[in-house]
């Protein structure tokens, strides 16, 4: 019987502070995450968890 590892990373629902657009991003994004409407940078990679520069609305399971 194999043990299935549960991932520690989650998806995050965030809101852009500039245009109030809501979008979903991966918690450990490896690229800069930009707003799909206005282009503002919402999160930057740090080698592990992303540094989020927007309001976190919800952590999705």
Phi and psi in radians as a Rosetta constraint file:
Dihedral C 1 N 2 CA 2 C 2 CIRCULARHARMONIC -1.656 0.35
Dihedral N 2 CA 2 C 2 N 3 CIRCULARHARMONIC 2.526 0.35
Dihedral C 2 N 3 CA 3 C 3 CIRCULARHARMONIC -1.611 0.35
Dihedral N 3 CA 3 C 3 N 4 CIRCULARHARMONIC 2.236 0.35
Dihedral C 3 N 4 CA 4 C 4 CIRCULARHARMONIC -1.647 0.35
Dihedral N 4 CA 4 C 4 N 5 CIRCULARHARMONIC 2.136 0.35
Dihedral C 4 N 5 CA 5 C 5 CIRCULARHARMONIC -1.374 0.35
Dihedral N 5 CA 5 C 5 N 6 CIRCULARHARMONIC 2.391 0.35
Dihedral C 5 N 6 CA 6 C 6 CIRCULARHARMONIC -1.578 0.35
Dihedral N 6 CA 6 C 6 N 7 CIRCULARHARMONIC 2.337 0.35
Dihedral C 6 N 7 CA 7 C 7 CIRCULARHARMONIC -1.266 0.35
Dihedral N 7 CA 7 C 7 N 8 CIRCULARHARMONIC 2.576 0.35
Dihedral C 7 N 8 CA 8 C 8 CIRCULARHARMONIC -1.633 0.35
Dihedral N 8 CA 8 C 8 N 9 CIRCULARHARMONIC -0.178 0.35
Dihedral C 8 N 9 CA 9 C 9 CIRCULARHARMONIC -1.603 0.35
Dihedral N 9 CA 9 C 9 N 10 CIRCULARHARMONIC 2.596 0.35
Dihedral C 9 N 10 CA 10 C 10 CIRCULARHARMONIC -2.313 0.35
Dihedral N 10 CA 10 C 10 N 11 CIRCULARHARMONIC 2.924 0.35
Dihedral C 10 N 11 CA 11 C 11 CIRCULARHARMONIC -1.635 0.35
Dihedral N 11 CA 11 C 11 N 12 CIRCULARHARMONIC 2.563 0.35
Dihedral C 11 N 12 CA 12 C 12 CIRCULARHARMONIC -2.204 0.35
Dihedral N 12 CA 12 C 12 N 13 CIRCULARHARMONIC 2.346 0.35
Dihedral C 12 N 13 CA 13 C 13 CIRCULARHARMONIC -1.668 0.35
Dihedral N 13 CA 13 C 13 N 14 CIRCULARHARMONIC 2.126 0.35
Dihedral C 13 N 14 CA 14 C 14 CIRCULARHARMONIC -2.171 0.35
Dihedral N 14 CA 14 C 14 N 15 CIRCULARHARMONIC 2.816 0.35
Dihedral C 14 N 15 CA 15 C 15 CIRCULARHARMONIC -2.166 0.35
Dihedral N 15 CA 15 C 15 N 16 CIRCULARHARMONIC 2.273 0.35
Dihedral C 15 N 16 CA 16 C 16 CIRCULARHARMONIC -1.186 0.35
Dihedral N 16 CA 16 C 16 N 17 CIRCULARHARMONIC 2.270 0.35
Dihedral C 16 N 17 CA 17 C 17 CIRCULARHARMONIC -1.254 0.35
Dihedral N 17 CA 17 C 17 N 18 CIRCULARHARMONIC -0.336 0.35
Dihedral C 17 N 18 CA 18 C 18 CIRCULARHARMONIC -1.515 0.35
Dihedral N 18 CA 18 C 18 N 19 CIRCULARHARMONIC -0.878 0.35
Dihedral C 18 N 19 CA 19 C 19 CIRCULARHARMONIC -2.016 0.35
Dihedral N 19 CA 19 C 19 N 20 CIRCULARHARMONIC 0.019 0.35
Dihedral C 19 N 20 CA 20 C 20 CIRCULARHARMONIC 1.156 0.35
Dihedral N 20 CA 20 C 20 N 21 CIRCULARHARMONIC 0.323 0.35
Dihedral C 20 N 21 CA 21 C 21 CIRCULARHARMONIC -1.268 0.35
Dihedral N 21 CA 21 C 21 N 22 CIRCULARHARMONIC 2.401 0.35
Dihedral C 21 N 22 CA 22 C 22 CIRCULARHARMONIC -1.802 0.35
Dihedral N 22 CA 22 C 22 N 23 CIRCULARHARMONIC 2.376 0.35
Dihedral C 22 N 23 CA 23 C 23 CIRCULARHARMONIC -2.613 0.35
Dihedral N 23 CA 23 C 23 N 24 CIRCULARHARMONIC 2.888 0.35
Dihedral C 23 N 24 CA 24 C 24 CIRCULARHARMONIC -1.916 0.35
Dihedral N 24 CA 24 C 24 N 25 CIRCULARHARMONIC 2.353 0.35
Dihedral C 24 N 25 CA 25 C 25 CIRCULARHARMONIC -2.305 0.35
Dihedral N 25 CA 25 C 25 N 26 CIRCULARHARMONIC 2.837 0.35
Dihedral C 25 N 26 CA 26 C 26 CIRCULARHARMONIC -1.466 0.35
Dihedral N 26 CA 26 C 26 N 27 CIRCULARHARMONIC 2.393 0.35
Dihedral C 26 N 27 CA 27 C 27 CIRCULARHARMONIC -1.092 0.35
Dihedral N 27 CA 27 C 27 N 28 CIRCULARHARMONIC -0.467 0.35
Dihedral C 27 N 28 CA 28 C 28 CIRCULARHARMONIC -2.048 0.35
Dihedral N 28 CA 28 C 28 N 29 CIRCULARHARMONIC 0.934 0.35
Dihedral C 28 N 29 CA 29 C 29 CIRCULARHARMONIC -1.131 0.35
Dihedral N 29 CA 29 C 29 N 30 CIRCULARHARMONIC 2.442 0.35
Dihedral C 29 N 30 CA 30 C 30 CIRCULARHARMONIC -1.709 0.35
Dihedral N 30 CA 30 C 30 N 31 CIRCULARHARMONIC -0.084 0.35
Dihedral C 30 N 31 CA 31 C 31 CIRCULARHARMONIC -2.204 0.35
Dihedral N 31 CA 31 C 31 N 32 CIRCULARHARMONIC 2.860 0.35
Dihedral C 31 N 32 CA 32 C 32 CIRCULARHARMONIC -1.120 0.35
Dihedral N 32 CA 32 C 32 N 33 CIRCULARHARMONIC 2.403 0.35
Dihedral C 32 N 33 CA 33 C 33 CIRCULARHARMONIC -1.782 0.35
Dihedral N 33 CA 33 C 33 N 34 CIRCULARHARMONIC 2.101 0.35
Dihedral C 33 N 34 CA 34 C 34 CIRCULARHARMONIC -1.899 0.35
Dihedral N 34 CA 34 C 34 N 35 CIRCULARHARMONIC 2.652 0.35
Dihedral C 34 N 35 CA 35 C 35 CIRCULARHARMONIC -1.136 0.35
Dihedral N 35 CA 35 C 35 N 36 CIRCULARHARMONIC 2.377 0.35
Dihedral C 35 N 36 CA 36 C 36 CIRCULARHARMONIC -1.292 0.35
Dihedral N 36 CA 36 C 36 N 37 CIRCULARHARMONIC -0.293 0.35
Dihedral C 36 N 37 CA 37 C 37 CIRCULARHARMONIC -1.691 0.35
Dihedral N 37 CA 37 C 37 N 38 CIRCULARHARMONIC -0.974 0.35
Dihedral C 37 N 38 CA 38 C 38 CIRCULARHARMONIC -1.816 0.35
Dihedral N 38 CA 38 C 38 N 39 CIRCULARHARMONIC -0.258 0.35
Dihedral C 38 N 39 CA 39 C 39 CIRCULARHARMONIC 1.531 0.35
Dihedral N 39 CA 39 C 39 N 40 CIRCULARHARMONIC 0.072 0.35
Dihedral C 39 N 40 CA 40 C 40 CIRCULARHARMONIC -1.180 0.35
Dihedral N 40 CA 40 C 40 N 41 CIRCULARHARMONIC 2.462 0.35
Dihedral C 40 N 41 CA 41 C 41 CIRCULARHARMONIC -1.302 0.35
Dihedral N 41 CA 41 C 41 N 42 CIRCULARHARMONIC 2.143 0.35
Dihedral C 41 N 42 CA 42 C 42 CIRCULARHARMONIC -1.774 0.35
Dihedral N 42 CA 42 C 42 N 43 CIRCULARHARMONIC -0.451 0.35
Dihedral C 42 N 43 CA 43 C 43 CIRCULARHARMONIC -2.701 0.35
Dihedral N 43 CA 43 C 43 N 44 CIRCULARHARMONIC 2.589 0.35
Dihedral C 43 N 44 CA 44 C 44 CIRCULARHARMONIC -2.202 0.35
Dihedral N 44 CA 44 C 44 N 45 CIRCULARHARMONIC 2.528 0.35
Dihedral C 44 N 45 CA 45 C 45 CIRCULARHARMONIC -1.278 0.35
Dihedral N 45 CA 45 C 45 N 46 CIRCULARHARMONIC 2.601 0.35
Dihedral C 45 N 46 CA 46 C 46 CIRCULARHARMONIC -2.240 0.35
Dihedral N 46 CA 46 C 46 N 47 CIRCULARHARMONIC 0.047 0.35
Dihedral C 46 N 47 CA 47 C 47 CIRCULARHARMONIC 1.778 0.35
Dihedral N 47 CA 47 C 47 N 48 CIRCULARHARMONIC -0.260 0.35
Dihedral C 47 N 48 CA 48 C 48 CIRCULARHARMONIC -2.436 0.35
Dihedral N 48 CA 48 C 48 N 49 CIRCULARHARMONIC -2.036 0.35
Dihedral C 48 N 49 CA 49 C 49 CIRCULARHARMONIC -1.255 0.35
Dihedral N 49 CA 49 C 49 N 50 CIRCULARHARMONIC 2.550 0.35
Dihedral C 49 N 50 CA 50 C 50 CIRCULARHARMONIC -1.280 0.35
Dihedral N 50 CA 50 C 50 N 51 CIRCULARHARMONIC 2.593 0.35
Dihedral C 50 N 51 CA 51 C 51 CIRCULARHARMONIC -1.529 0.35
Dihedral N 51 CA 51 C 51 N 52 CIRCULARHARMONIC 1.894 0.35
Dihedral C 51 N 52 CA 52 C 52 CIRCULARHARMONIC -1.553 0.35
Dihedral N 52 CA 52 C 52 N 53 CIRCULARHARMONIC 2.241 0.35
Dihedral C 52 N 53 CA 53 C 53 CIRCULARHARMONIC -1.878 0.35
Dihedral N 53 CA 53 C 53 N 54 CIRCULARHARMONIC 0.247 0.35
Dihedral C 53 N 54 CA 54 C 54 CIRCULARHARMONIC -2.142 0.35
Dihedral N 54 CA 54 C 54 N 55 CIRCULARHARMONIC 3.015 0.35
Dihedral C 54 N 55 CA 55 C 55 CIRCULARHARMONIC -1.373 0.35
Dihedral N 55 CA 55 C 55 N 56 CIRCULARHARMONIC 2.220 0.35
Dihedral C 55 N 56 CA 56 C 56 CIRCULARHARMONIC -1.479 0.35
Dihedral N 56 CA 56 C 56 N 57 CIRCULARHARMONIC 2.087 0.35
Dihedral C 56 N 57 CA 57 C 57 CIRCULARHARMONIC -1.585 0.35
Dihedral N 57 CA 57 C 57 N 58 CIRCULARHARMONIC -0.655 0.35
Dihedral C 57 N 58 CA 58 C 58 CIRCULARHARMONIC -2.820 0.35
Dihedral N 58 CA 58 C 58 N 59 CIRCULARHARMONIC 2.516 0.35
Dihedral C 58 N 59 CA 59 C 59 CIRCULARHARMONIC -1.813 0.35
Dihedral N 59 CA 59 C 59 N 60 CIRCULARHARMONIC 2.071 0.35
Dihedral C 59 N 60 CA 60 C 60 CIRCULARHARMONIC -1.560 0.35
Dihedral N 60 CA 60 C 60 N 61 CIRCULARHARMONIC 2.440 0.35
